[in-house]
């Protein structure tokens, strides 16, 4: 079947499918957009949770290293006070 306005050969099935698509598009597209919106929001929420957990992990690791550093400094201070270095005779 030749479409007179555009001059293309189109089968009757393709023409019918296009007509059905045009009629269903206003009903189907909002549902598709709602699904995509929901999926996007869910992905964003997952990203936010992962970011927050990462921040907690980094904060905990930082605190642990700071505690170890202060303990090491304290042990060095105690060790230097317990055994003072002998001064060399001039």
C-alpha positions as CSV (number, residue, x, y, z in Angstrom):
1,X,0.0,0.0,0.0
2,X,1.5,3.3,-1.0
3,X,0.9,6.2,1.3
4,X,-0.2,9.1,-0.9
5,X,1.2,12.1,1.1
6,X,4.6,10.8,1.8
7,X,5.0,8.4,-1.1
8,X,6.3,5.4,0.9
9,X,5.3,1.8,0.6
10,X,3.8,0.7,3.9
11,X,2.1,-2.6,4.7
12,X,-1.4,-2.6,6.1
13,X,-0.1,-4.2,9.3
14,X,2.4,-1.5,9.9
15,X,-0.2,1.1,9.3
16,X,-2.6,-0.5,11.7
17,X,0.1,-0.9,14.3
18,X,1.0,2.8,14.0
19,X,-2.7,3.8,14.4
20,X,-3.0,1.6,17.5
21,X,0.2,3.1,18.8
22,X,-1.1,6.6,18.4
23,X,-4.3,5.7,20.2
24,X,-2.6,4.0,23.1
25,X,0.3,6.4,23.6
26,X,-1.6,8.9,25.8
27,X,-2.5,6.0,28.1
28,X,0.7,4.1,28.1
29,X,3.3,6.8,28.2
30,X,2.2,8.3,31.6
31,X,2.5,4.8,33.1
32,X,6.0,4.3,31.6
33,X,7.1,7.7,32.9
34,X,5.8,6.9,36.4
35,X,7.7,3.6,36.4
36,X,10.9,5.4,35.2
37,X,10.4,8.1,37.9
38,X,9.9,5.5,40.6
39,X,13.0,3.6,39.4
40,X,15.1,6.8,39.4
41,X,14.0,7.8,42.9
42,X,14.8,4.3,44.2
43,X,18.2,4.5,42.6
44,X,18.8,7.9,44.2
45,X,17.7,6.6,47.6
46,X,20.1,3.7,47.3
47,X,22.9,6.1,46.4
48,X,22.2,8.3,49.3
49,X,22.2,5.3,51.7
50,X,25.5,4.1,50.3
51,X,27.0,7.6,50.6
52,X,25.9,7.9,54.3
53,X,27.3,4.4,55.1
54,X,30.6,5.4,53.4
55,X,30.8,8.5,55.4
56,X,30.2,6.5,58.6
57,X,32.9,4.1,57.6
58,X,35.4,6.9,56.9
59,X,34.6,8.7,60.1
60,X,35.1,5.5,62.2
61,X,38.4,4.7,60.5
62,X,39.6,8.3,61.1
63,X,38.7,8.1,64.7
64,X,40.4,4.7,65.1
65,X,43.6,6.1,63.5
66,X,43.5,9.2,65.7
67,X,43.1,7.0,68.8
68,X,46.0,4.8,67.8
69,X,48.2,7.9,67.1
70,X,47.4,9.4,70.5
71,X,48.1,6.1,72.2
72,X,51.4,5.8,70.4
73,X,52.4,9.4,71.4
74,X,51.4,8.7,75.0
75,X,53.6,5.5,75.0
76,X,56.5,7.4,73.5
77,X,56.1,10.1,76.2
78,X,56.0,7.6,79.0
79,X,59.0,5.7,77.6
80,X,61.1,8.9,77.3
81,X,60.3,9.9,80.9
82,X,61.0,6.5,82.3
83,X,64.5,6.2,80.8
84,X,66.1,9.6,80.4
85,X,69.0,9.7,78.0
86,X,72.5,10.1,79.6
87,X,74.3,13.2,78.5
88,X,77.6,12.6,76.9
89,X,80.6,14.1,78.8
90,X,82.0,17.1,77.0
